[in-house]
Amino acid sequence: MNIQRILSILLFAASACLCATARLSVATVTASPSSGASNVLGSQAWSIWAGGKGAWIALKPATTVSSLYLTFNDAWGTWSDSIAASTSCKSGSETHPRNYTILTSANSTDGSDGAWDTAETITGSLVSARAHVVPFTGKTWVKLFILGDTARLNEIRLYDGNTLGNDSWLFMGNSITAMTFKSYSVDTSFSQQLLALDANRDPAFMRGGISCIKSTDVAADVSKYLKFGGTAKRWAIELGTNDGWNNGTYNLPAFKASLQTIIDSAKAHGITPMIARVMATDSSITKWQINIGYPLTVDSLAAANNLPAGPDFYAWFKAHPSELNSDGVHPNAVGAASIQRLWAQAALKVSPTVGTVQVAQNNLRNRRASLPGRSVMYFDVAGRLQVDSRSLYQQKTGVQK
């Protein structure tokens, strides 16, 4: 087969991997106790499944896959009382799964019987929303088994881990993010908004907002964000309102340094940050406005670190103050829907694939391909072969990855 024919196949395959969403339909869900189990599938529901030690919820994907990306959420209003805790506003009522095991089975007939293998055991989890990569070759069922304490869920989702690529997101932020993703049940969530814009994209995401925190709190605890949110390939960051409270500029240097720490830590672990421009207030209520230095700092950091541009919350809410609630700072339900829509519009501009797609025996694994007589060949997000066989990262930095 000639080189042109090989390239033609590779280019077709590289683009073909974008043709379906990674979200999996669930053929069967069963649980013990059973009450509320069927209501946790799909978008965040207010019906809750809860159980104590020995409780479990099992799901059978309708599609056979070799890797699962499993996400869950508890209705508890903050991501954690124990992360970025020096200034956070504590809820004092943690009800998320803290000690649990993820099990898989190849021969269960109903989610209860059969042999089960341990995929991962978690002890001392600190967060109310989490995602796990679960090896699933030859398996048909996955089970979340509670080892201790009462745990609640109001959402659980399954994705094909091989096709999800980097379309997995942690929404990191303060009370604005917590309220947007935890307090309001909007008609169209971030994932639904993005799916409406691109029928091939139904991303996985975790709700990681913690009330009252500043950028310095996140930077100080970035290792915990990595531990509990590091399976997400993108961090959607909304910070700065508490840093710039009352039009203050004294925190600007620390804000910039803290965001740089977060960016560096994320990149070192293969995570791409996207930072929202700091949200404007309704100054007719607050009697102050976020200093423009904060959104400009976000712009400069995005440019200096070659990051994809995040949503412009400053411009949007300055033009739409009616979408803020009575304190002039936090979004109301309409504002929460706008925030999720703006994030989806920003996400639309970035590729959902893992940096490169490797083609070997017609099996796509990353976005690169090896050919006889040539080292590694790289393709852009449209599937076009790059003239320079180095990755874009190597071209821009000179660093071999």
C-alpha positions as semicolon CSV with decimal commas, in nm:
position;residue;x (nm);y (nm);z (nm)
1;M;0,000;0,000;0,000
2;N;0,150;0,337;-0,094
3;I;0,213;0,621;0,148
4;Q;-0,070;0,834;0,010
5;R;-0,317;0,551;0,069
6;I;-0,192;0,501;0,426
7;L;-0,222;0,871;0,500
8;S;-0,572;0,877;0,354
9;I;-0,680;0,597;0,588
10;L;-0,516;0,764;0,887
11;L;-0,675;1,100;0,816
12;F;-1,017;0,942;0,777
13;A;-0,974;0,749;1,101
14;A;-0,851;1,051;1,292
15;S;-1,160;1,249;1,197
16;A;-1,393;0,951;1,238
17;C;-1,320;0,934;1,610
18;L;-1,514;1,260;1,654
19;C;-1,841;1,126;1,519
20;A;-2,025;1,009;1,831
21;T;-2,062;1,120;2,189
22;A;-1,882;0,932;2,464
23;R;-2,187;0,933;2,693
24;L;-2,319;0,579;2,737
25;S;-2,679;0,477;2,768
26;V;-2,748;0,259;3,071
27;A;-2,942;-0,054;2,984
28;T;-3,017;-0,150;3,345
29;V;-2,973;0,012;3,685
30;T;-3,034;-0,171;4,011
31;A;-2,948;-0,092;4,370
32;S;-2,978;-0,189;4,732
33;P;-3,168;-0,007;4,869
34;S;-3,361;0,039;4,545
35;S;-3,546;0,361;4,631
36;G;-3,441;0,650;4,409
37;A;-3,182;0,453;4,211
38;S;-3,347;0,501;3,873
39;N;-3,368;0,876;3,926
40;V;-2,992;0,941;3,944
41;L;-2,925;0,880;3,575
42;G;-2,890;1,175;3,342
43;S;-2,889;1,539;3,442
44;Q;-2,870;1,644;3,803
45;A;-3,195;1,533;3,961
46;W;-3,332;1,637;4,294
47;S;-3,442;1,281;4,373
48;I;-3,175;1,120;4,587
49;W;-3,047;0,765;4,625
50;A;-2,901;0,706;4,971
51;G;-2,762;0,411;5,160
52;G;-2,534;0,319;5,448
53;K;-2,258;0,063;5,486
54;G;-2,311;-0,223;5,242
55;A;-2,541;-0,025;5,013
56;W;-2,468;-0,035;4,641
57;I;-2,582;0,086;4,303
58;A;-2,500;-0,113;3,989
59;L;-2,525;-0,012;3,626
60;K;-2,505;-0,206;3,301
61;P;-2,396;0,002;2,999
62;A;-2,594;-0,060;2,683
63;T;-2,265;-0,061;2,486
64;T;-1,961;-0,284;2,527
65;V;-1,649;-0,077;2,600
66;S;-1,301;-0,145;2,736
67;S;-1,281;0,161;2,961
68;L;-1,544;0,348;3,161
69;Y;-1,532;0,704;3,288
70;L;-1,776;0,711;3,580
71;T;-1,892;1,037;3,739
72;F;-2,116;1,094;4,037
73;N;-2,256;1,389;4,226
74;D;-2,416;1,445;4,565
75;A;-2,669;1,724;4,607
76;W;-2,463;1,869;4,893
77;G;-2,415;2,236;4,805
78;T;-2,035;2,259;4,806
79;W;-1,758;2,043;4,664
80;S;-1,578;2,009;4,996
81;D;-1,554;2,139;5,352
82;S;-1,194;2,017;5,372
83;I;-1,034;2,161;5,056
84;A;-0,929;2,529;5,037
85;A;-1,064;2,527;5,390
86;S;-0,877;2,820;5,544
87;T;-1,141;3,071;5,433
88;S;-1,419;2,853;5,291
89;C;-1,775;2,871;5,418
90;K;-1,846;2,526;5,558
91;S;-2,177;2,348;5,507
92;G;-2,121;2,113;5,798
93;S;-2,333;1,836;5,650
94;E;-2,115;1,618;5,428
95;T;-2,320;1,333;5,283
96;H;-2,112;1,226;4,983
97;P;-1,955;0,880;4,946
98;R;-1,634;0,886;5,149
99;N;-1,534;0,520;5,167
100;Y;-1,637;0,304;4,874
101;T;-1,527;0,045;4,622
102;I;-1,585;0,035;4,248
103;L;-1,650;-0,322;4,133
104;T;-1,693;-0,475;3,788
105;S;-1,845;-0,804;3,675
106;A;-1,835;-1,006;3,355
107;N;-2,106;-1,258;3,448
108;S;-2,365;-1,086;3,666
109;T;-2,717;-1,122;3,532
110;D;-2,887;-0,857;3,744
111;G;-2,622;-0,643;3,913
112;S;-2,650;-0,843;4,233
113;D;-2,533;-1,196;4,152
114;G;-2,214;-1,314;3,986
115;A;-1,843;-1,262;4,050
116;W;-1,713;-0,911;4,106
117;D;-1,360;-0,773;4,073
118;T;-1,231;-0,465;4,256
119;A;-1,139;-0,188;4,014
120;E;-1,061;0,074;4,279
121;T;-1,107;0,127;4,652
122;I;-1,141;0,481;4,788
123;T;-1,099;0,577;5,152
124;G;-1,134;0,923;5,297
125;S;-1,275;1,100;4,992
126;L;-1,330;1,470;5,063
127;V;-1,552;1,575;4,771
128;S;-1,917;1,559;4,673
129;A;-1,852;1,510;4,300
130;R;-1,590;1,278;4,158
131;A;-1,490;1,085;3,847
132;H;-1,311;0,753;3,806
133;V;-1,145;0,574;3,516
134;V;-1,256;0,210;3,534
135;P;-1,092;-0,071;3,330
136;F;-1,382;-0,255;3,167
137;T;-1,249;-0,503;2,912
138;G;-1,473;-0,810;2,910
139;K;-1,701;-0,661;3,175
140;T;-2,074;-0,594;3,160
141;W;-2,161;-0,436;3,497
142;V;-2,010;-0,168;3,721
143;K;-2,103;-0,119;4,086
144;L;-2,045;0,154;4,343
145;F;-2,033;-0,021;4,683
146;I;-2,047;0,187;5,003
147;L;-1,796;0,070;5,266
148;G;-1,904;0,295;5,550
149;D;-2,117;0,593;5,654
150;T;-2,438;0,701;5,486
151;A;-2,381;0,824;5,131
152;R;-2,612;1,005;4,892
153;L;-2,614;1,046;4,516
154;N;-2,838;1,252;4,292
155;E;-2,649;1,186;3,970
156;I;-2,432;0,912;3,820
157;R;-2,312;0,895;3,461
158;L;-2,110;0,656;3,246
159;Y;-1,890;0,744;2,949
160;D;-1,678;0,548;2,706
161;G;-1,333;0,628;2,840
162;N;-1,170;0,563;2,503
163;T;-1,379;0,811;2,305
164;L;-1,425;1,075;2,576
165;G;-1,076;1,209;2,506
166;N;-1,012;1,530;2,697
167;D;-1,380;1,628;2,711
168;S;-1,386;1,579;3,087
169;W;-1,412;1,891;3,302
170;L;-1,374;2,003;3,661
171;F;-1,555;2,330;3,731
172;M;-1,330;2,490;3,991
173;G;-1,446;2,807;4,161
174;N;-1,601;2,987;4,453
175;S;-1,966;3,026;4,555
176;I;-2,054;3,151;4,207
177;T;-1,957;2,813;4,063
178;A;-2,111;2,628;4,358
179;M;-2,445;2,802;4,309
180;T;-2,436;2,769;3,930
181;F;-2,376;2,397;3,927
182;K;-2,514;2,285;4,263
183;S;-2,795;2,516;4,374
184;Y;-2,992;2,562;4,055
185;S;-3,155;2,293;3,845
186;V;-3,130;2,472;3,511
187;D;-3,319;2,348;3,207
188;T;-3,000;2,300;3,005
189;S;-2,675;2,220;3,184
190;F;-2,322;2,273;3,054
191;S;-2,318;1,930;2,887
192;Q;-2,663;1,978;2,734
193;Q;-2,563;2,322;2,609
194;L;-2,251;2,185;2,443
195;L;-2,444;1,892;2,296
196;A;-2,690;2,140;2,144
197;L;-2,399;2,325;1,983
198;D;-2,220;2,010;1,864
199;A;-2,411;1,683;1,833
200;N;-2,083;1,492;1,881
201;R;-2,008;1,638;2,225
202;D;-2,169;1,534;2,554
203;P;-1,886;1,603;2,801
204;A;-1,829;1,461;3,146
205;F;-1,798;1,711;3,427
206;M;-1,758;1,752;3,802
207;R;-1,908;2,035;4,007
208;G;-1,616;2,177;4,209
209;G;-1,735;2,508;4,354
210;I;-1,645;2,596;4,716
211;S;-1,798;2,903;4,878
212;C;-1,595;3,201;5,006
213;I;-1,257;3,093;4,870
214;K;-0,987;3,300;4,701
215;S;-0,732;3,202;4,441
216;T;-0,468;3,177;4,714
217;D;-0,673;2,906;4,889
218;V;-0,691;2,699;4,571
219;A;-0,319;2,738;4,501
220;A;-0,233;2,632;4,856
221;D;-0,446;2,317;4,818
222;V;-0,387;2,245;4,450
223;S;-0,252;1,899;4,540
224;K;-0,597;1,808;4,673
225;Y;-0,764;1,939;4,358
226;L;-0,530;1,710;4,165
227;K;-0,601;1,415;4,393
228;F;-0,980;1,446;4,380
229;G;-1,032;1,620;4,045
230;G;-0,727;1,510;3,850
231;T;-0,908;1,263;3,626
232;A;-1,061;1,562;3,444
233;K;-0,853;1,666;3,144
234;R;-0,975;2,027;3,158
235;W;-1,012;2,260;3,454
236;A;-1,270;2,534;3,404
237;I;-1,163;2,799;3,656
238;E;-1,380;3,077;3,797
239;L;-1,198;3,272;4,066
240;G;-1,128;3,634;4,158
241;T;-1,449;3,777;4,302
242;N;-1,336;3,729;4,661
243;D;-0,982;3,838;4,571
244;G;-1,113;4,164;4,425
245;W;-1,394;4,227;4,673
246;N;-1,497;4,589;4,719
247;N;-1,297;4,702;4,412
248;G;-0,973;4,621;4,589
249;T;-0,648;4,582;4,394
250;Y;-0,421;4,484;4,682
251;N;-0,472;4,113;4,605
252;L;-0,386;4,141;4,235
253;P;-0,023;4,022;4,267
254;A;-0,127;3,723;4,477
255;F;-0,415;3,652;4,236
256;K;-0,176;3,640;3,942
257;A;0,080;3,427;4,126
258;S;-0,186;3,186;4,252
259;L;-0,339;3,135;3,909
260;Q;0,007;3,070;3,769
261;T;0,063;2,804;4,036
262;I;-0,268;2,641;3,942
263;I;-0,183;2,656;3,571
264;D;0,162;2,505;3,622
265;S;0,028;2,228;3,846
266;A;-0,249;2,140;3,602
267;K;-0,020;2,134;3,299
268;A;0,233;1,918;3,482
269;H;-0,041;1,656;3,519
270;G;-0,169;1,671;3,161
271;I;-0,463;1,899;3,243
272;T;-0,549;2,206;3,035
273;P;-0,687;2,502;3,235
274;M;-0,942;2,745;3,096
275;I;-0,998;3,058;3,306
276;A;-1,311;3,273;3,303
277;R;-1,273;3,651;3,312
278;V;-1,373;3,759;3,663
279;M;-1,744;3,829;3,690
280;A;-1,878;4,184;3,713
281;T;-2,112;4,281;3,994
282;D;-2,434;4,480;3,985
283;S;-2,271;4,797;4,116
284;S;-2,608;4,963;4,172
285;I;-2,653;4,711;4,454
286;T;-2,300;4,643;4,574
287;K;-2,175;5,004;4,532
288;W;-1,851;4,860;4,395
289;Q;-1,727;4,686;4,082
290;I;-1,454;4,430;4,020
291;N;-1,143;4,621;3,923
292;I;-1,067;4,572;3,553
293;G;-0,719;4,458;3,655
294;Y;-0,861;4,117;3,746
295;P;-1,008;4,021;3,408
296;L;-0,703;4,174;3,239
297;T;-0,479;3,954;3,454
298;V;-0,675;3,651;3,334
299;D;-0,619;3,766;2,975
300;S;-0,246;3,807;3,024
301;L;-0,208;3,467;3,191
302;A;-0,405;3,294;2,915
303;A;-0,182;3,454;2,652
304;A;0,144;3,389;2,838
305;N;0,057;3,023;2,898
306;N;-0,101;2,957;2,559
307;L;-0,436;2,866;2,716
308;P;-0,769;2,853;2,537
309;A;-0,977;3,162;2,610
310;G;-1,238;3,121;2,882
311;P;-1,580;3,286;2,894
312;D;-1,608;3,660;2,955
313;F;-1,820;3,681;3,269
314;Y;-1,709;4,040;3,325
315;A;-1,862;4,171;3,002
316;W;-2,171;3,951;3,020
317;F;-2,281;4,040;3,371
318;K;-2,187;4,404;3,336
319;A;-2,430;4,411;3,044
320;H;-2,687;4,184;3,213
321;P;-2,700;4,279;3,585
322;S;-3,059;4,153;3,602
323;E;-2,912;3,800;3,594
324;L;-2,759;3,853;3,938
325;N;-2,952;3,797;4,258
326;S;-3,036;4,049;4,527
327;D;-2,679;4,071;4,660
328;G;-2,552;4,192;4,322
329;V;-2,272;3,931;4,320
330;H;-2,412;3,582;4,272
331;P;-2,614;3,458;3,975
332;N;-2,985;3,398;3,991
333;A;-3,132;3,102;3,801
334;V;-3,116;3,289;3,470
335;G;-2,758;3,391;3,540
336;A;-2,662;3,034;3,627
337;A;-2,801;2,919;3,293
338;S;-2,600;3,192;3,119
339;I;-2,282;3,085;3,295
340;Q;-2,325;2,726;3,180
341;R;-2,405;2,843;2,827
342;L;-2,096;3,069;2,818
343;W;-1,877;2,783;2,938
344;A;-2,025;2,561;2,665
345;Q;-1,955;2,824;2,400
346;A;-1,593;2,848;2,518
347;A;-1,561;2,468;2,528
348;L;-1,690;2,447;2,170
349;K;-1,370;2,618;2,053
350;V;-1,139;2,348;2,189
351;S;-1,085;1,997;2,059
352;P;-1,257;1,712;2,246
353;T;-0,981;1,468;2,155
354;V;-0,676;1,368;2,355
355;G;-0,386;1,568;2,206
356;T;-0,298;1,303;1,943
357;V;-0,476;0,993;1,789
358;Q;-0,248;0,686;1,740
359;V;-0,355;0,450;1,464
360;A;-0,233;0,094;1,496
361;Q;-0,414;-0,198;1,332
362;N;-0,711;0,034;1,276
363;N;-0,741;0,096;1,651
364;L;-0,748;0,467;1,746
365;R;-0,570;0,546;2,071
366;N;-0,426;0,897;2,039
367;R;-0,382;1,156;1,766
368;R;-0,053;1,033;1,615
369;A;0,055;0,757;1,376
370;S;0,381;0,576;1,309
371;L;0,472;0,492;0,950
372;P;0,770;0,297;0,808
373;G;1,068;0,524;0,754
374;R;0,908;0,810;0,948
375;S;0,912;0,877;1,320
376;V;0,587;0,994;1,474
377;M;0,349;1,186;1,250
378;Y;0,119;1,444;1,407
379;F;-0,221;1,567;1,297
380;D;-0,405;1,884;1,388
381;V;-0,759;1,880;1,530
382;A;-0,905;1,866;1,178
383;G;-0,708;1,551;1,102
384;R;-0,456;1,729;0,876
385;L;-0,099;1,599;0,874
386;Q;0,145;1,853;1,012
387;V;0,449;1,921;0,794
388;D;0,666;1,931;1,106
389;S;0,652;1,585;1,265
390;R;0,696;1,731;1,614
391;S;0,390;1,805;1,824
392;L;0,261;2,160;1,846
393;Y;0,390;2,168;2,203
394;Q;0,739;2,072;2,087
395;Q;0,728;2,325;1,805
396;K;0,636;2,608;2,038
397;T;0,861;2,519;2,329
398;G;1,140;2,307;2,188
399;V;1,076;2,061;2,471
400;Q;1,050;1,690;2,389
401;K;0,746;1,540;2,557
